[in-house]
Amino acid sequence: MKGTVDRWVPGIMRAFVTRLSGEAGTAETSTILAWIVVGVLVVFALQQGLEEAGNQVIAWVKDQFDQ
């Protein structure tokens, strides 16, 4: 199995590099990078939202014990 994969990798990498070279490749690369940035921003937004929701739940539970 490893020998088979080792034979495929150079061809796959060569095809990938050829595909990403030139104007079309540059546009594709910038699109990929833009989606990565959007993904990172979404993850940070979700994290912040979940932290805020968690803080509100903790505050609510504390208020219930204080009453």
Residue pairs with C-beta under 8 A, 6 or more apart in sequence:
19 25
19 28
20 26
20 28
20 29
